[in-house]
Amino acid sequence: MINWIKYDPANPPTHDMEYLVIEEDEPESMICTAYKHRDPEIWITCHDHVVLPKVTHYAPINLPGEDTSNE
């Protein structure tokens, strides 16, 4: 199960980390990996470095055995 978090620009997640993201309001929304830029309004896709302007939800990527104690 993916625990989606509603994106709030006033309280952004840690920057320069990868997340699953979705632009829910887009007619052809897709889930992709992106990293959070220092600018609270900017998300950039990991595979082709495209700016995603309308991210509505994100989820941290936690792999088995990964240390997540610092979140």
C-alpha positions in Angstrom: 0.0 0.0 0.0 1.2 3.5 -0.8 0.7 6.1 1.9 0.2 9.2 -0.1 0.7 12.6 1.6 -1.1 15.7 0.3 1.5 18.1 -1.0 1.6 21.4 0.9 4.1 24.0 -0.5 4.1 25.7 2.9 5.4 22.5 4.5 7.4 20.7 1.8 9.2 17.4 2.3 12.9 17.0 2.4 14.5 18.4 -0.7 16.9 16.4 -3.0 15.3 13.1 -2.1 13.3 10.8 -4.5 9.5 10.4 -4.0 6.7 8.8 -5.9 4.5 11.7 -7.1 1.2 12.2 -8.8 -0.5 15.2 -10.4 -4.0 14.2 -9.5 -5.7 17.1 -11.2 -4.3 16.3 -14.6 -6.6 14.3 -17.0 -3.8 12.0 -17.9 -2.2 11.8 -14.4 0.6 9.3 -13.9 2.7 8.1 -11.0 6.4 8.7 -11.4 9.5 9.2 -9.4 10.6 12.8 -8.8 12.9 14.7 -6.5 12.0 17.7 -4.5 14.0 20.8 -5.5 14.9 23.4 -2.8 12.3 25.7 -4.3 9.0 24.6 -2.6 7.1 24.9 -5.9 9.4 22.7 -8.0 9.4 18.9 -8.5 11.7 17.4 -11.1 11.2 13.9 -12.7 14.1 11.5 -12.0 14.3 10.0 -15.5 14.2 13.0 -17.8 14.4 16.0 -15.5 11.1 17.6 -16.5 9.5 20.0 -14.1 6.2 18.9 -12.7 4.1 22.0 -11.9 1.0 20.4 -10.4 2.1 17.7 -8.0 -0.8 17.1 -5.5 0.5 14.1 -3.6 3.8 12.4 -2.8 5.0 9.3 -1.0 8.5 8.5 0.3 10.2 5.6 -1.3 11.2 3.1 1.4 13.1 0.0 0.2 13.4 -3.2 2.3 16.3 -2.9 4.7 16.6 0.9 4.2 17.1 3.0 7.3 14.2 5.4 7.7 14.8 6.4 11.3 15.7 10.0 10.3 12.4 11.0 8.7 
